[in-house]
Amino acid sequence: MKYILICIYLLLTLSGLTLMKKGGNSGKIKFNKEELSFSMSPISALGFVCYLCSFLLFTRIVIMFDLSYIMPIVTGIVQVLTLVVANRFFKEKIDGKAIIGLCCIIVGIFIMNM
């Protein structure tokens, strides 16, 4: 069950980041005399909700595992998957530095699991 929660967390995190990027805006906050208004595109709002849910789920995951173990592994996986999503969906270029960083993250995850 613990690992299913991690997979759901990863899915929500990547969905949130992808949808916020696809929505194209981070939200607009306006201050008037007596009111505060906030607007966001529907796609960005859905991404925000996914990302918020992933954060809430991550607080549960942190309780279930040792923090020094789970934090580097999960954030490393998020970084690797974000690079893949950025390349596939947004056609962002992956240069040599990104590949070296990616390899370092993957090697680090394997070393931590030994």
C-alpha positions in Angstrom: 0.0 0.0 0.0 2.9 2.4 0.8 4.3 2.0 -2.7 0.9 2.6 -4.3 0.7 5.9 -2.4 4.1 6.8 -3.8 2.9 6.1 -7.4 -0.2 8.1 -6.8 2.0 11.0 -5.4 4.2 10.9 -8.5 1.2 10.9 -10.8 -0.4 13.8 -9.1 2.9 15.8 -8.9 3.6 15.3 -12.6 0.0 16.0 -13.6 0.0 19.1 -11.5 3.2 20.4 -13.0 2.2 19.5 -16.5 -1.2 21.1 -16.3 0.0 24.3 -14.7 2.6 24.6 -17.5 0.0 23.8 -20.1 -2.5 26.3 -18.6 0.1 29.0 -19.3 -0.5 31.3 -16.3 0.3 31.2 -12.6 -2.8 33.2 -11.7 -3.5 36.8 -11.3 -4.1 38.5 -8.0 -5.9 41.9 -7.9 -6.3 44.1 -5.0 -9.2 46.6 -5.0 -10.4 48.9 -2.2 -12.4 46.3 -0.4 -11.8 43.0 -2.2 -9.2 40.6 -3.3 -9.7 38.6 -6.5 -7.7 35.7 -7.9 -8.1 34.3 -11.4 -6.5 31.3 -13.1 -7.2 29.3 -16.3 -9.2 26.1 -15.8 -6.3 24.0 -16.9 -3.9 25.7 -14.5 -6.5 25.4 -11.7 -6.8 21.7 -12.3 -3.0 21.5 -12.2 -2.9 23.5 -8.9 -5.5 21.1 -7.4 -3.4 18.0 -8.5 -0.3 19.6 -7.0 -2.0 20.5 -3.8 -3.3 16.9 -3.5 0.2 15.6 -4.1 1.5 17.8 -1.3 -1.1 16.5 1.1 -0.4 12.9 0.1 3.4 13.5 0.5 2.8 14.5 4.1 1.3 11.1 4.7 4.2 9.4 2.8 6.8 11.2 5.0 5.1 9.7 8.1 5.2 6.2 6.7 8.9 6.1 5.7 12.2 7.4 7.2 12.6 11.0 6.0 16.3 10.6 5.1 15.4 7.7 2.9 12.2 8.7 1.2 12.8 12.4 0.5 15.9 12.0 -1.8 14.4 9.0 -3.6 11.0 10.5 -4.3 12.3 13.9 -5.3 15.0 12.3 -7.5 12.3 10.3 -9.3 10.2 13.5 -9.7 13.2 15.3 -11.2 13.8 12.4 -13.7 10.2 12.1 -14.7 9.8 15.9 -15.0 12.7 16.0 -17.5 11.1 13.3 -19.5 7.6 15.0 -19.5 9.2 18.3 -20.4 10.9 16.7 -23.4 7.9 14.7 -24.6 5.0 17.1 -24.1 6.6 20.5 -24.3 9.5 19.7 -26.7 12.1 21.1 -24.3 15.6 20.3 -25.3 17.7 18.0 -23.1 21.4 19.0 -23.3 24.5 17.3 -22.1 24.4 18.9 -18.6 20.8 17.6 -18.1 21.9 14.0 -19.1 24.9 14.2 -16.7 22.6 15.4 -13.9 20.0 12.7 -14.8 22.7 10.0 -14.6 23.9 11.4 -11.2 20.3 11.3 -9.8 19.7 7.7 -11.0 23.1 6.5 -9.7 22.4 8.2 -6.4 19.0 6.5 -6.1 20.6 3.1 -6.7 23.3 3.8 -4.2 20.8 4.8 -1.5 18.9 1.5 -2.1 21.9 -0.7 -1.6 
